[in-house]
Amino acid sequence: MPYKSNSELPETVKENLPEHGQDIYREAFNSAWEEYKEPSDRRGGASREETAHKVAWSAVKRVYKKDSRGKWVKKD
């Protein structure tokens, strides 16, 4: 279930990440969706969707961090 636009992302992503963070999330999710389509490519019996979400959050965390108020901000 790749995402065509940021408006299709899960509410938790849309409500918490700035637009650029959403772009990163969507692109990483879609890439991982294709890369990990075979169960043998995933770890620990994770579903394709679960794996893609984990990859997407990891990609976001390379560029963004949560500040002291819990808001996602770009790393310095």
C-alpha positions, 0 to 999 in steps of 0.5 A, spaced: 500 500 500 504 505 497 502 512 499 501 517 492 501 523 497 502 525 504 495 526 505 494 519 504 499 518 510 497 515 517 494 520 521 500 519 526 505 521 521 501 527 518 499 530 525 507 530 528 511 531 522 513 537 518 511 537 511 519 535 509 519 530 514 512 527 511 516 527 504 521 523 507 517 518 510 513 517 504 519 516 500 522 511 505 516 507 506 514 506 498 521 504 497 521 499 503 515 496 500 518 494 494 525 492 497 521 488 502 516 484 499 518 477 500 518 475 507 525 472 506 527 479 506 524 481 512 526 480 520 523 476 525 516 474 521 514 482 521 509 484 515 511 487 509 507 493 512 510 493 519 517 493 516 516 499 511 513 503 517 520 501 521 524 503 515 520 510 514 521 512 521 528 510 521 529 515 515 525 520 518 530 520 525 536 521 520 534 528 519 529 530 524 529 529 532 524 531 537 525 537 541 524 538 549 516 539 547 516 533 543 515 536 537 519 534 531 525 538 528 530 538 523 537 536 526 543 541 526 
